[in-house]
Each structure stands twice: as structure tokens, then as C-alpha cells.
Amino acid sequence: MHEKGDGTRASGETDREKAVLVSVRWGSTEEREAEDSLRELASLSETAGADVRATFLQARSRPDPATLLGKGKIAELRELIASAGADMVVFDQDLTPSQQRNLERETGVKVIDRTALILDIFAQHAHSKEGKAQVEMAQLRYQLSHLTGRGVELSRLGGGIGTRGPGETKLEVDRRRINARIRTLDRELRELTRVRRVKRKRRQRLKVPTFSLVGYTNAGKSSLLNALTNASVRVEDQLFSTLDPTTRRLVLPGNRRAVITDTVGFINHLPHQLVEAFKSTLEEVREADFLLHVIDASYPGIERRLCAVEEVLEELKAERIPAIFVLNKVDLLDGGERSQLRKDFRGAVLTSTVTGEGLEELLERMSALLAASRLVYLQLPADKGTLLSLLYRRGQVIDMHVEDGVYRLTAEIPEEIFHHFLPFVKGD
């Protein structure tokens, strides 16, 4: 199944690469889910600067190991490329080096996959030294995994989408030089990580609770940060417009003090290279006391995006951190849609950064989390002295004795740090 674009372009867009988007659906993947993913691929491609001319979706019982598509569909794809005047094909699936090489030979145009596209967007949006180093690290790791069998084909890719960053200077760079550059970047990122941790420990010593904004890309996290803190963080209606974390002070009802951090947005099938490279940045999420999980309430496929975010949180080992669900952009919904959301997401806060709706309620909920604490019985192993120190700094130890090398405590633990102690909570 495919749709042809009308081929029209706005003035000044003549230099944009013209793309055909391809997705292959197989197994238990539903057609609606595949079409939704293809629409997202179109948004990603446009964010990268492509002129999307047509889309192409094939259902197969299993992917073709050589080209993903069957021979007949490749012939159809060639015709579509010609009629659309396209000069590149973007696949929604990840491609092996041999699949990419075979598809380029069959179609006669540049072929890139979803991961290369996302890496390209990150390369465009990275501004800080740390952000640029993280993106380059991810691109180099991707390039390293695609060196095998990519000889002469690499040289004819030229510039453009999928080749920005370290790959646009000398595409014939060999494995040894890539590994050397990765080691250099790793040293730089280790130092930047050290600085970030020092700042975070300073906040912890001052007993400042931290909130991290998490959510799918373009859910409105930066807008929410601005609305809650009167900040002026740049906001764009684009995927991955925020890569560099931004931390701001926040005064909550009851004159409670906290800090809030905006982080990079998540997405379905977020490339593993990016998760690895952005680990130091994403530590802001793992080390937060609370999460604000921001959801675009106007998007029709909320459940799929929720699952994508939860998968990344699990990979970061941040799934146990207490979270408030924030259904954002409700100004785009009617009364019936809002009522349904309240039923489906009990306990969530409905907000709009355009009208200000729900912001006071959200601040009250955040303040209530800081005021809450739990009275529990703990058994802490003797090697958990760091946790014991945290408990004395932030909580209240009511009773403690040591037995068989284990600290046995009754303590009152603030809600914002409770997830650290959850594995050690015992019954009475």
C-alpha cells in the first residue's frame, strides 16, 4: 500500500532531499500500529529537513533477509521513487549493512534507516559541548556497526540526512580511527559527567528535592518547565527540540523549595546508541526524587507512547521513582474527551500551558509529595552505609539496632527518597 505525494514544495525548499518512506509490517503487528509508526517517521523526516513525497507500507509474513521487501514490492518501490522524483528512501525499520547495500543497488538512491534518521536529528539539535559529544559518540558507534560490507557504496552517499556529524568529512574512515575518536569522546564525557555529579551532590547536601520531566518527544515538557518556573527555555514544535538538560529552581505551595529538570524526550525504538551515549544526561532522571511524566493528551495513540517511555525508564532503572502523570495540551480537547481521560488516567493532572489550566493543581500535588512520608521497618545490610547516611540526612530514625551485620531500623522516610529503600522494607 502506498500514497503518492502531490510533489508541491514551498518557496526556498528546492534544496531539501526528497524522500519516500517505507515500512514493513509482519508478524502480530497491527496495521493501525504500523500506519501510526509511518506517520511518526514522516514527522521525523520533516524535522530532519526532508521533503516527504510518498509513503509505502507492505505486510509480509516475515521480512526478506536480503532486502526486507519482496522482489515485486521492490519493483513497485522503484516506480514510486521515479514518479515522486525522490532521491532517498527512509525505512522505518533498522537495516543491516547488507540490506542497506542491496536496497541502494536495487533502487539507485540513498537508503537510510530509522536509527540513522534519529541520529541525524540529534546532530542538528545538539548545542552544548556535552550534547555534541554525546551525539557524535552515538553516531560513531552506529557507523562502526555498519562498516562491514559498506565499501564503495559509502562514498556515493554524499551529504544530507543520515550523514551529518562525524560522517560528513571522510566517509572512508576506518575502524581504528573511529575507535580512537570514541575513546577521546569517552574521556571528555567522563569529565563532563563528573562535573554534573558534583552539582547534583551539592543539591543533595542542601536537601533540595528534585523533579525530572520525562515523556515522549514533543509532549510539551519545555513549555511546562517555562510555565511552572517562569523560565525562558526555548520551545519549538519539533521532535527532539530539547537535548541538553535544563534545571530550574521551583517554589511550591507552602514555600517548599525544589528543583526541576527538563530532559531529552523519548520515542518508540529509541536507538540504543543514544541511550548509551546520553547516560550521563539521563542520570538526571535516575537520580531524581520524583518524575513528572508528561503526556500529549491530544495524541490519539497515548497507550503506545506510554509504553515507549516506560520501556526507557526501565532501561534506566527509574521505573520505581514516584511519578505524577501530567496530561498536557488539554486545550485541544473537548469536554467529552477530557472526561474520558479522567476515567482512563485516574489521579493524573490535566494541564494546558496555553491557558494555564491545571498548573496550580499540579504545583499542589508536587508540594503534597514533599510533605508525605512513610513509617516503615527496614533491614539494611552493613554495606549500605550510603543509604543509612541518606536516611539520617533526609528522614528520621526512630529505633535502630544491629543484628548479624544488618541494620534493623524503624524510620520515617520522606516520599521523595522512599524508592531508594523499597528493596529493604520488611513487614512488622
N, C-alpha and C positions, 0 to 999 in steps of 0.2 A: 504494500500500500504506500502510495506517495502522493505528495501535493506539490504542485509547481508554484513557485512564487511569481509575482507579476513582473519582476525584473526592474521595477522602478527604484530610483535612488534619489535622495535629496541632493541638492547642490553641495559640492565640496566633498562628496563621498566617493569620487571616482577612483581613489587610491585604495579603497577598502577591499580586502580579499573577499571573494565571492564563494560562499560555502554551500555545500549540500550536506545535510545532517542525516546520519544513518544509525538506526538502532535495530538490533536483532533480538527478538523475543523467543525464548524457548522454555521448556520445562513447565513449571507451575506459575510462571509469571503471567499475571492477568493483563489483558490488552489495555485496560484503563491505566494500570500502573506504568506500562511501557510508554503509553502516549504522554502521560504526565512527566515521565523522565525525559522524553524527547522535547517537550516544551521547556523544561528546565535547561536542557542542552542548548536550546535556541537562545535563552536568556544569557547563558554563559558565553556563547559565541558572540552575541551582540556586545556584551560587556568587554570582551577581548578585542572588539573592533571589527568583527566580520559583518558582511552583508549577507544574511541568510536568504538564499534563493529558493531552496526547496528542502523537504524532509522526506525520508524514505524509511519505512518500517517493514521488516519481514518477520514472520513467525515460522520457526523451524522446530522440529522435534529435538534437534541437537545442533550445536554450532559446527560449521565446517572447520576442521583443524588448520586448513591452509589459508582460508580467506574469511571465515565466519559465514559469509554468504554463499549460496549455491551458485552454480555456473549461470543458470538462467537469470537469476537476480543481478549478477554482476553485469550481464549484458544490458539489463534494464537500467542499472545504475549508470553505465556509460552513456546511454541515450539521455538520461535525465541531466547528467553533467553537461552534455553538449547543448541541450535545449535551454538550460538555465544559465549557460555561459559561466559556469563555475570553474574556479582554479584550485579548489581544495575540497577535501571530504573530511568531515569530523565524525568519528564513531563514538557512540555513547558508551561502548564497552572498552575495556583495556585491550590492547593488541600486543601480541608477541612481536619481536623484531621480524621474524619471518613472515607473519601475517601482514605486517605493515609493508614490507618489501614487495610481497606478492600483490597486494592491493594497489600499490603505486604502479607496478608494472601493468596490471590489468586495466587501470583507469587512466593512466597517463597524467595524473595530477598528484599534488602533495596530499598525503593522508596522515592525520594525527588522531590520537585517541583522547578520551575524556580527561585522563590524568595530565597529559601534555597541555591541554587547554586550560585546566585549572592552574597549573604551574605558571602558565603564561600570564594569567590574570594577576596572580600573586606578584609576579615580576614587575608588572605595571604599577601595582598599588603599594609596593614596599617603599617607604621613605626614610625610615631611621636606619642607622648603621646596623643595628641588630636585625631589623626586618629584612634588609637586603642580604645580609649574610645567611639568614635562615632560608630565604628563598633560593639563593644560589646553591646552598648545601642540598636542598631538596631536588633542584634541577640536575645537579651533578650526579646524584645518586640514581635518578631516573635515567640520565644519559648513560651512566655506567652499565645499567642493566640492559640497555638497548644497543650496546656497541657491537655485540656478536652478530655477524652477518649483515652489518649496515655499512658496507664499504662505499662503493661509488654512489649509491643512492643518496647517502647523506649530503654529498657535495652539490646535488642539484635541488636541494630543498630551498636554498636561498634564505631570505629573511622572513619576517612576518610572524603570524601567530604560530606558537609552538616552538619558535626558535629564538625568542628573546632571552636576555640574560647571558649566561656563560656560553651558550651555544652559538651566538651570532658572530663571533670573531673568527675562530678557526674550528670548523666542524670536524676536521680530521684529527683533533686532539686525541691522544691515545690514553689507554687505561692508566698507565703510570703517572702521567701528568694530572689526570683527573684525581687520582688518589692523593697525590701530593697537595693539590688545591683543597681537597676535602680535609686533610689533616690541618692545613693552615686555618681554614674556616672553623674547624672544631676548636682550635686553641683560642681563637677570637671569641667564639660563642661561650666557651667556658669562663672567660674573664667577664663577659657581659652578664652571664648567669650569676657569677659571684657577686657582682655589684647589685643585681636585682635582689638576691637573697639577703644581703646586708640591709637593704632598705626595708624588706619585708620583716626581718627580725627586729628592726628598730620599732616598727609599728606594733609588733607583738609584745615587745618590752613595755611599750606605753599602754598596753592593754586596749588597743583600738580594734574593735570588731571589724571584720571585712566582709563585704558582699561582692560577689562576682556576677556580672551579667553574662549569661550564656544563652544560646539559642541558634536557630537556623539562620543562615546568612540573609540579610535584608529583612529581619523581623522587626527592626526599629530599636535596637539596643542603644545605639549612639544618640538617637533622639530622646530616648528615655533618660539616659545619663544627663543630657542637657536639661531636660525638664525637671529632674529631681535635684540638680545641684546648681542650676543657673550657669552651667558651663557653656562653652562655645566650641565644642568639638565639632569638626567638620562632618556634615551629614550629606550623603548622596544616595539617590535612589538607584543603587547599583549593588550587584553581588560583590561581596568581599571588599567593601569600601574601607573597612577598618581592619588593619593587620597589626598595627602597633598598639599594645595595651595602654589605656589611659586611666589613671587613678585620680579621683577627686575626693575631697572631704565632704562629709554629709552630716547635717544636724537633723536629728529625728525628733518627733514629738516627745516631750518630757526632757528636752535638752540633752538627749543621748547622742554621743558622738560616734561616728563610724566613717569608714572609707568605702568607696565603691569603685570597681574596676570594670571597664569595658574591654572585652576580649574579641579575638577573631571569631567570626561566625562559622558554624559547622554546615555540612552538606552531606547528602547521600553519597556514599562511597568516597569520603574524603581521602585523598591519596595518602597511603601510609608514609611516604617520604616526607609529607608535610607535617604529619603528626610527630614524626621523629625529630624533624628539624626544629619544630616550634615547641619542643618540650619545655624549654626554659620559660617561654612566654605562657604556656598552658599550665605551668606550675601555679600561676596566679589563681587558676580555677581550683586545682587540687588542694591548695593551702588556704582557701577561703573558709570563713566560718559559716557563711550562708550563700546560697545561689538564688539569683532571680532568673528563672527560666522564662525567657521572653518568646512569645509565640505570635505569629501574624494571624490574628483571628479571622482576617478576610480571605485567607487562602483556603481553597476547597479541600486540600489533602492534608489536613492538620496531623492526622494519625501517622502518616508516613514520615513526616518531618520530625515528629516527636520521637519516633523510633530511631531516626538517624542521630539525633542529639544524644539520646540515651546510650546508644552504642559507643559514641566517642567518650561520654562521661565514664562508662565502664572501663574503656581502654585507659583512661587517665586515673582510674581508681578513685573517682569522685562521686560515684553514684549514691553513697550513703550520706553525703552532706545535706543538711536540711535545706529545702528549696521552697520558694513561693512561685507558683505558676502565674505568669502575667500575660493575659490575653490582650494583646495590643492591637491598635488600629480599629477599634470597635466603632469609630465614627463612620466607617464604611459599611456598617451592618444595619439592618432594620430591627425593629423591636422583636419580631419572632425569632430571628437568628440569634439575638442576644439571649433570649430566654432559653433557647436550646443549648447554647454554650454553657449557661449557668447550670443546667441539668447534667450536661456531659462532663463538666470540669468543676465539680463541687469544691469550694474552697479557693478557687482561682480568683484573681482580681482582674476585672475588666478595665482597661485603660485606653486613653487616646492622648497622645502628645500634641495633637492638633487642637482639641477642645479643652484639654486638662481634666477630662473625666477620669475618675478613679485614682488620681495621683495622691490625693490626701489619704484615701483608704489604704493605698499601698504603703505610704510612709507610716501609718498607724500600725499596719501589720508587721513591718520591719522593726518598729520600736518594741512591739509586743514580744517578738522573738528574743530581743536582747534582754527583756525583763524576765523571761522564763528561765527556770532551772529545774533540775530533776534530783530527787533524793534517791541514791542507789547504793548497793553494796558491790564493791569491786574486789577482784583478786588480780593484783598486778605482779607479774614476775619481777624478780630483783633487777633484771637487766633493762627495765623500763623506767629508769631514773628520770629520763627526759619528760615522760608523761607525768610522773609524780611531781616534778618541778612545775609543770604547767598547771596541774591541779591546785597546788599551793598558791600559785600566782593569780589564777582566774576563778577558782572555786573556793569551797570551804570544806576542810576535812573535819568531820565531827568525831570520828573514832578511828584509830589505826593500831594494828599490832602486826608483828612479823612472825610467820609460822612456816617452817620448811622452806625458807628462802623466798617466800611470797608475801607481798604487802597485802594485808586484808583490811579494807577500809570501808567505812560508811562516810559518804561525802555528798555534798550538794554541788552539782555540776551545771554551770550555765549552758543553756541550749546551744549557744554558738560553738561550743567546743565538745559537745557530747559525743559526736560521731567518732572522735579520736578514741574514746573509752568504750565504745559499744562492744568490741570483742571481749572485753574483760568484765562486763556486767554479769553478776550472778544472782540467783534467787536468794531470798532471805534465809 
